[in-house]
């Protein structure tokens, strides 16, 4: 396989949430007993996300527009809702709350209480997976420090953090975290959020060489991406501003060695997906940016002859990726082509076991 070019893109997300008020003594509203079905109060949530855009590696562009976004799997958002009337108490022990999207219903459910005529300071991140934990602290300068721990170094999840909250007076913009509920009781409460990436991303686009495609069919079964780090912690400093600038003052990553490799499956097809000579198969993965030069890609595939007969099963290609030089919020695009080592030598061993290279 060979790298044709390298691009980046930025995804920013605005989320409009209508939060149904729920009583704190409603145990059913706070506990997910089934593991699959929602039991909290329903949240009417509409999400909008700009697609990744292909840019030169050194550029960082604002999104041109938003498109509808809905998680493709059950997803948790972790949020801190700090009451402005009790800043010292709330900051002393911030509590992480939960909003969950269920694919079984196509709806979001809230697991915390929202009251009328209150002002909250809102921080958080999405998705919040089971192994992750977080803390929130206030710095001496008045900024917030959000620390997210035990994240996977490589994942198919696009981990994002809240960078702005819609305010009644100034609207929705970055650097603003205050949110007020209406004076009068309402059935639902609306909150809009802006979010930005915490990880970098890679998109692998796989095709088969046109000449080789007339002789053999390659069906991709699995792809994994691995590193020698076991987990990642990120400490993010968020500074309030009124200009609409990004509030992210700094992001510090720390990495825990795994002793062996930490592997994440980024693609799986039981039947295998035949690679096309024109339209690439696109596979996405996200990774902590400090791992740009510490990633290994393993592809498993089957080989078929021109008549559709399976002739090689479970072939495996291992490739140490070159340094992707990616930073937070960037996406690297890798165009990759499958080809035998020596196409002009039409021997069965070579045709049936193509070498996959990344140049």
C-alpha positions in Angstrom: 0.0 0.0 0.0 1.3 3.5 -0.7 0.4 6.9 0.7 -0.9 9.1 -2.1 -1.5 12.3 -0.1 -2.2 13.7 3.3 -5.1 15.9 4.4 -6.6 17.3 7.6 -10.1 18.3 8.7 -11.9 19.7 11.7 -15.2 18.6 13.1 -17.1 20.9 15.4 -20.5 20.0 16.7 -23.4 22.0 17.9 -26.0 20.1 20.0 -29.4 21.3 20.9 -30.8 19.5 23.9 -34.4 19.8 25.3 -34.0 18.5 28.8 -37.1 17.1 30.5 -37.0 17.9 34.2 -36.8 14.9 36.5 -37.1 14.6 40.2 -33.9 13.6 42.2 -35.9 11.1 44.2 -37.0 9.2 41.1 -34.6 6.2 41.3 -35.9 4.8 38.0 -35.0 8.0 36.3 -31.4 7.7 37.5 -30.6 4.1 37.1 -30.3 2.1 33.8 -31.3 -1.3 35.0 -31.7 -3.0 31.7 -28.4 -2.0 30.1 -30.2 -1.6 26.7 -33.4 0.4 27.2 -33.7 3.9 28.5 -35.2 4.4 31.9 -34.4 8.1 32.5 -36.5 11.0 31.4 -36.6 11.4 27.6 -34.4 14.1 26.1 -35.3 15.6 22.7 -31.9 16.1 21.3 -30.9 17.3 17.8 -27.2 17.3 16.9 -25.4 19.0 14.0 -21.9 18.4 13.0 -19.7 19.7 10.2 -18.1 16.9 8.1 -14.4 16.5 8.0 -13.0 18.7 5.3 -9.8 18.0 3.3 -7.3 20.7 3.9 -3.5 21.0 3.7 -1.9 19.6 6.8 -0.7 23.0 8.2 -4.2 24.6 7.9 -7.0 24.7 10.4 -10.2 25.9 8.9 -13.6 26.8 10.5 -16.5 24.5 9.4 -18.4 25.8 6.4 -21.8 24.5 7.8 -23.5 21.9 9.8 -25.1 18.6 8.8 -27.4 16.4 10.9 -25.6 14.1 13.3 -26.9 11.1 15.2 -24.7 8.5 17.0 -24.6 5.1 15.3 -24.5 3.3 18.7 -25.7 3.8 22.2 -23.7 6.8 23.4 -23.1 8.6 26.8 -22.3 12.3 27.2 -20.7 13.2 30.5 -21.6 16.7 31.7 -20.9 18.9 34.8 -23.8 21.2 35.7 -22.5 23.7 38.3 -25.0 26.0 40.0 -23.8 29.6 39.9 -25.6 30.3 43.2 -23.4 27.7 45.0 -20.0 28.1 43.3 -17.9 27.2 46.2 -20.0 24.1 47.1 -20.3 22.9 43.5 -16.6 23.4 42.7 -15.6 21.6 45.9 -17.0 18.4 44.5 -18.2 18.6 40.9 -20.6 15.8 40.0 -20.5 14.2 36.5 -24.0 13.8 35.1 -25.1 11.6 32.2 -27.2 12.0 29.0 -27.5 8.8 27.0 -28.6 8.2 23.4 -30.2 4.8 22.7 -30.2 3.2 19.3 -33.2 1.1 20.3 -35.4 4.2 20.5 -33.4 6.8 18.5 -33.8 9.2 21.5 -31.7 10.7 24.3 -32.5 10.3 28.0 -31.3 12.6 30.8 -30.3 11.2 34.2 -30.2 14.4 36.3 -32.5 17.2 37.6 -33.0 20.5 35.8 -35.0 23.3 37.6 -36.5 26.6 36.5 -34.8 30.0 37.1 -31.3 28.6 37.7 -28.0 29.4 36.1 -25.5 26.7 35.5 -21.9 26.6 34.3 -21.6 23.6 31.9 -18.6 21.5 31.0 -18.3 18.0 29.6 -17.3 15.6 26.9 -18.7 12.9 24.6 -18.7 10.0 24.3 -18.2 8.9 27.9 -17.3 5.2 27.9 -17.4 2.9 30.8 -13.7 2.7 31.5 -13.2 6.5 31.4 -13.3 8.8 34.4 -12.9 12.6 34.9 -12.4 15.4 37.3 -13.1 19.1 37.1 -11.2 21.8 39.1 -11.1 25.6 39.1 -7.7 27.2 38.8 -6.5 30.3 40.7 -6.9 32.3 37.6 -10.6 31.3 37.3 -10.2 28.9 34.4 -11.5 25.3 34.5 -9.2 22.2 34.4 -11.0 19.2 33.0 -9.0 15.9 33.3 -10.2 12.8 31.4 -8.5 9.6 32.4 -8.2 6.1 31.1 -9.0 6.8 27.5 -8.1 4.3 24.8 -5.1 5.4 22.9 -6.7 4.3 19.6 -10.5 4.2 19.1 -13.2 4.5 16.6 -14.9 7.1 18.9 -14.4 10.8 18.1 -13.9 12.1 21.6 -15.0 15.8 21.9 -15.2 18.3 24.7 -17.6 21.1 25.2 -16.2 24.5 24.2 -19.3 26.7 24.3 -22.8 26.9 25.6 -25.7 29.0 24.3 -26.5 32.0 26.4 -29.9 33.8 26.3 -28.3 37.2 25.6 -25.3 36.6 23.5 -26.3 33.4 21.7 -24.1 30.4 20.9 -20.4 30.9 20.7 -17.1 29.4 21.9 -15.6 30.4 25.2 -19.0 30.8 27.0 -20.1 28.2 29.5 -23.0 29.8 31.4 -26.6 28.6 30.8 -29.8 29.8 32.4 -33.2 28.1 32.6 -36.4 30.0 32.1 -38.0 31.8 35.1 -41.2 29.8 34.7 -41.5 26.0 34.8 -41.5 24.5 31.4 -41.9 20.9 30.2 -38.5 20.8 28.5 -35.4 22.9 28.8 -33.2 23.7 25.8 -29.4 23.9 25.9 -27.1 24.2 22.8 -23.5 23.2 22.9 -20.4 23.6 20.8 -17.8 20.8 20.9 -14.3 20.3 19.5 -12.0 17.4 19.0 -9.6 16.0 21.7 -8.0 13.4 19.4 -6.5 13.4 15.9 -8.0 11.2 13.2 -6.9 9.0 10.3 -8.9 7.8 7.4 -7.6 4.8 5.4 -8.9 4.6 1.8 -8.2 1.2 0.3 -8.3 0.3 -3.4 -6.9 -2.6 -5.5 -4.6 -2.0 -8.4 -6.6 -2.1 -11.7 -4.4 -4.6 -13.5 -4.3 -6.9 -10.4 -8.1 -6.7 -10.0 -8.5 -8.5 -13.3 -6.6 -11.5 -11.9 -7.5 -11.6 -8.2 -10.2 -10.3 -5.8 -9.1 -9.1 -2.3 -11.8 -9.2 0.4 -10.8 -7.3 3.5 -11.9 -9.0 6.7 -10.5 -7.0 9.6 -8.2 -4.0 10.3 -6.6 -3.2 13.7 -4.6 -0.3 14.8 -2.2 -0.7 17.7 0.3 1.1 19.9 2.6 0.3 22.8 0.6 2.6 25.1 -2.1 1.2 27.3 -4.2 4.3 28.2 -4.2 8.0 27.8 -5.0 10.9 30.2 -5.7 14.4 29.0 -5.8 17.6 31.0 -7.6 20.4 29.3 -7.5 24.0 30.5 -10.6 25.9 29.5 -10.7 29.7 29.8 -13.9 31.7 29.6 -14.0 34.6 27.0 -16.6 36.8 25.4 -15.0 37.1 22.0 -16.0 33.7 20.6 -12.4 32.5 20.6 -11.6 28.9 21.4 -11.5 28.5 25.2 -8.9 25.7 25.0 -5.8 27.3 26.6 -3.8 24.0 26.7 -4.1 20.3 26.4 -1.6 18.0 28.1 -1.5 14.3 27.3 0.1 11.6 29.4 0.5 8.0 28.3 0.6 4.8 30.3 2.8 2.0 28.8 0.9 -1.3 28.3 3.9 -3.6 28.4 2.7 -5.1 25.2 0.6 -3.7 22.4 -2.8 -2.0 22.9 -4.9 -3.0 19.9 -8.3 -1.6 18.7 -10.3 -3.2 15.9 -11.3 -0.4 13.5 -12.9 -2.6 10.8 -14.7 -6.0 10.7 -16.6 -7.8 8.0 -17.5 -11.5 8.5 -18.0 -12.0 4.8 -15.2 -9.7 3.8 -15.5 -6.6 1.6 -14.1 -6.8 -1.9 -11.8 -3.9 -2.6 -12.7 -1.9 -5.7 -10.2 -0.5 -8.3 -12.0 2.9 -8.5 -14.1 3.5 -5.4 -12.0 3.2 -2.2 -13.2 1.6 1.0 -12.9 4.2 3.7 -12.0 3.2 7.3 -11.8 5.8 10.1 -9.8 5.8 13.4 -9.0 8.3 16.1 -5.9 8.4 18.2 -4.1 10.5 20.8 -1.9 12.9 18.8 1.3 12.0 20.6 1.0 8.6 19.0 1.4 9.9 15.5 4.7 8.0 15.1 3.7 5.0 17.2 1.0 3.2 15.2 0.9 -0.2 13.6 -1.8 -1.3 11.1 -2.7 -5.0 10.7 -5.0 -6.0 7.8 -6.5 -9.5 7.4 -7.9 -10.5 4.0 -8.9 -13.4 1.8 -7.8 -13.9 -1.9 -10.1 -15.1 -4.7 -9.2 -16.0 -8.2 -10.9 -14.5 -11.3 -13.6 -17.2 -11.1 -14.5 -16.4 -7.5 -12.8 -19.4 -5.9 -11.3 -18.9 -2.5 -7.6 -19.7 -2.8 -6.0 -18.0 0.2 -7.8 -17.4 3.5 -6.7 -15.3 6.5 -3.8 -13.5 4.9 -2.3 -10.9 7.2 -0.3 -7.8 6.4 1.4 -5.8 9.2 2.6 -2.3 8.5 4.3 0.2 10.8 2.8 3.5 9.9 5.1 6.4 9.1 4.9 9.5 11.3 1.5 11.0 10.6 2.5 14.3 12.2 -1.1 14.9 13.3 -2.2 17.2 16.1 -5.5 17.5 17.9 -8.3 18.3 15.5 -6.5 17.2 12.4 -7.3 14.3 10.1 -4.7 12.5 8.0 -6.0 10.9 4.8 -4.1 7.8 3.5 -4.9 6.6 0.0 -3.7 3.0 -0.2 -3.5 0.5 -3.1 -3.1 -3.2 -2.8 -0.7 -4.7 -5.3 1.5 -7.8 -5.6 5.2 -7.3 -5.1 6.1 -8.1 -8.8 3.0 -7.9 -11.0 5.0 -8.8 -14.1 5.9 -12.2 -12.7 2.6 -14.0 -13.1 3.3 -16.8 -10.7 0.6 -18.1 -8.4 2.5 -17.6 -5.2 3.0 -13.9 -5.9 -0.5 -13.3 -7.2 -2.1 -15.1 -4.3 -0.2 -13.4 -1.6 0.3 -9.7 -2.5 2.7 -7.7 -0.4 1.1 -4.6 1.2 3.4 -1.7 1.5 3.2 1.8 2.9 5.7 4.0 1.2 
